[in-house]
Amino acid sequence: MQNETKIFFNVKKKMLNKNFPMIKTRLVSIVLFIIILVCPAEINSQPLAQGLNKFLGAGTSSDVWRNFYKYWNQVTPGNDGKWGSVEYSRGMYNFTNLDKIYNYAKNRPIPCKEHTLVWGQQQPGWISSLDNAAQLEAVEEWIDTLAARYPLMAYVDVVNEPIHAEPDYKDALGGDGATGWDWVIKAFELARKSFNPDTKLLINEYNVLHDNQVTTDYINLINLLKNRNLIDGIGIQGHYFEFRSHVGATNSYVYSVSTIKSNLDKLAETGLPIYITEFDIDEPVDSIQLEQYKIYFPIFWNHPTVKGITFWGYIQFDVWSSHPTTYLITTNGTERPALQWIRDYIKRPYTPVLSSPINKTDEEINPTLVWNSSFGATSYRVQVSMVRAFNSLVIDSVVTDTLLKLDTLTGNTTYYWRVKAINEYGESDFAAFSSFKTKVVSDVESDLSAMEFMLKQNYPNPFNPTTTIKFTLPNVETSYMTSLRIYNILGKEIITLINKELSAGEYEVDFTSNNLSNGIYFYTLRAGSYIESKKMILVK
């Protein structure tokens, strides 16, 4: 019997060796199939903001809820990184959940943010019984322990809510001191000394943007830290109550959106990146939550200095208990309309930033408008008007560049201009308009303006079915052999509009698209040795 068994195993071994490549392939296929069944979100999806130049993250008090990576590419522990939660008893650390969240982020990899080192609202009870020297020693030990345990932590909220929640151990860190904020400076010095140089040190505060005085106080504190090279970014919490009350609340209030935007711009002037750290909209009715997201989310997402937004919880029952209807996903996995809207909205290009001219006087009568490129944009719509409301337009043109040379305008006149970005997913909002006033032009200067070749942007653009092309031939020569031709995007000539000798002067030609299909076309002017082309867009 033993010999028979030995023979059987020898035969089986030979069969396995012979068929190993086929068996290996089948085993790999089975394993992959099982992984896909168990972890479909991890395999078949990616975070909403994947590939963008700012993140969309979420806070969690769990050891990371299911499908987290399907939506978010940054994580903040809700309670598990707070000193009062981790070191409830002196020297006894509970890192269980914080370890899980940190390792989850490290293995993806996505940035993880420690929240928070110093905060007056959640600290160990035992700290109050210590004298100043012992309190300082405890704070240093707490910061050193975290820094050593989590060397790849991407961000750290060093001090949370310094304006609204001073800690009991403030005096141990130096109290107000000569700067008024010595205790905050000391906390940042300890963090800078302990954490990896690649870890970004942040400050975090709420009720900032709607209050001019709080914004000013916050900026003063930030500048103290910045001047000492202690801070890498600014945290603004962005809870719903910082913008307005619940819709229909008894004690209703709504803070000024223009004030919120203005104060965000003031913080951006510090030159530091801004992070919206605890964003939420607490509304139980889906349609109302969506309406409020459409108002407030774009303020931050479109701002060039905001480098990331973290939702303060995202799934039902893992949100701030005081604000239970901030969730974006129900426990059964259903997405609320606000999340569906966010998914589409963030694919659009950001709102451009106007560069020049900005509220300028004595501007040339044919100025060049310049704006900063917008991430994700493939083209830009530029509007110029003589009225702020833009209900009548002098220019309404789509261009792919980030500048537009205008036609000759009227002298001694105020114009308003604005730009929006466009891509295949939609359009951004228009940038806040700016203005310029053209200089007074003499008759002699008007004559000189005709001394240059100029091919103007067709108007309207986009067009359907007719657009006008204007050009100028200078009076340097008495006449020019002139051609004006239309080409498709492949460079094939579509039609010749002009092919003859023309004298110096200003011309305009109407072009009707006839049977052309939607798309991009080019028109090229040749006059003597002068050649220039511009793009136009047909939209039916």
Disulfide bonds with the S-S distance in Angstrom:
none
